[in-house]
Amino acid sequence: LAAPMAQRAAEIIRLAGGVDALIERANELKDSDPAMACHLAEWAALGAPDSKEAHQCAIDVFEARAEDEIALMARGIFNHAVRRSEKALDALDED
């Protein structure tokens, strides 16, 4: 069995040298390689669930990807990722 996604994401963050490295690279790739930017942003948000910066990065990257997508189903998937991080940010703001 595979390790849970959040556990894998936390290990990727550790290997990258911290969540800030993933956030920075995701933002760098947002326009030139949006698919990779989404992976990095998702790992950042899943592996560092208490990081407002990671969730904001995920929102920014997935919103940009959704805007450029013509397929309705794919747009829905990307917008779901946006809503997931928006909910996480709201919960963090309540704490």
NORPE-V564298 format. One record per helix or strand of 2 or more residues. SS is the DSSP state (h for helix, s for strand). FROM is the first residue (numbers start at 1). TO is the last residue. If there is no record, write none. Layout:
# NORPE-V564298
SS,FROM,TO
SS,FROM,TO
This chain:
# NORPE-V564298
h,5,16
h,19,29
h,34,47
h,52,68
h,72,94
